[in-house]
Amino acid sequence: MSLQSFMTTQGVIARESRFGAKNYASLPVVLARGSGAHLFDTGGKRYIDMMSAYSAASFGHLHPRLVQALKNQLERLDIASRAFYSDNLGLFCEELAALTGLDACLPMNTGAEAVETAIKAARRHGYDRFSIPEGQAEIIVAEGNFHGRTTTLIGFSSEPSYRRGFGPFAPGFVTVPFGDASALEASIGPNTAAVLIEPIQGEAGIIVPPKGYLASLRRICDRHGILLIFDEVQSGFGRTGKNFCFEHEDALPDGLILGKALGGGLLPVSAFVARRAVMDVFDPGSHGSTFGGNPLAAAVGREAIQVLKDEDLALRSHVLGKTLLGALSAIPHPAIVAVRGKGLWAAVELDASRVCVKEICIAMMRRGVLTRETHDTVIRFAPPLIIDEADLLTAVEVFHDALAETAASLASRP
Ligand SMILES: *Cc1c(COP(=O)(O)O)cnc(C)c1O
């Protein structure tokens, strides 16, 4: 690192820590530019992006078609509010419904808001359709879940650092172990309105449930007449090797929560997509969002859907995902506890008593690969789906070198 870029880096970090909230512990790299699967720091050094901003940058940074779609819209109409109709929202909803196999969409901005929307839909549907007594609806969720950061959502998180000091929390959620369909079925009661689950748990460490789990959930929900809602904010749009993770099994949900990649890396765009009967619980005044479904968001969302299809990104994710998992699994190192994943979404779980996972991320950063750990034991590999094979294999090699270096330095410590 040159002295000047070192000083810029230190200056930026110091300023952010002086004037910002300290709710992130970022790696000491200051990014100034992005292109495709690459990010560049203020000194011009290039990095391979193995995070994709938690799938928000699944299409790569500044995808030319997405940038063009946004530019075109910027010359026509910015935001008009839902007090009036705008000319591309209906098309956006139609195309998203067609892509998912569901009927109707309610656009929001962030993932958390789309989850909140799903919870509202599930509860009202429970009261109106299942005659659950008012105020008693229950939603079944999984241990280890991550659905966002609102007070309702963290209230049913099992992660103490997400919750501490932020209560009191909303009632109405029942937690069951992830991946255990019988335990979930046993927890269904007369007031159960819905099951809300990530088909693969991302923030928990890319936890892939046993084969058949999603299809079992579909059958269980049908048997008990309750809604099945999948949160695919992170797993959606090709990440797991299908357009949506539920497509790996016969498990079309009643409601689907989307976000992150839907905004093409350019804007926050999210949506709750559902069967017509579920969506119809909303009437004028029951829900809304100032920015939800605005013309810029709809333009970018529509182009994101088109790029996903035109570039066969789900297939690409499937094929390159096999390469990635194969390469990671071939690394012989005693600190590796497990390698898992689906599509271009892989996790290496490490033995935290033998290596420091954050140090490995820093060593990878020095060697030009950016990723972060989750839960102190897992390193994630979730590049933009447009990454080429050479970069992907370079990232794995860099991880291997960083692991060897970090383990050696830990072993030599007194
Ligand atoms: C990131 C994420 C969210 C929250 O999305 P935000 O845009 O950060 O609010 C919800 N669910 C899942 C599965 C996520 O990964």
The ligand as an ORCA input file, in Angstrom:
! r2SCAN-3c Opt
* xyz 0 1
  C     -30.471     -9.438      4.362
  C     -31.661    -10.241      4.683
  C     -32.849     -9.622      5.113
  C     -32.946     -8.147      5.403
  O     -32.732     -7.355      4.293
  P     -32.394     -5.783      4.491
  O     -32.453     -5.245      3.098
  O     -31.044     -5.698      5.101
  O     -33.445     -5.229      5.371
  C     -33.950    -10.422      5.318
  N     -33.894    -11.746      5.124
  C     -32.767    -12.369      4.719
  C     -32.774    -13.840      4.505
  C     -31.603    -11.637      4.496
  O     -30.482    -12.248      4.131
*
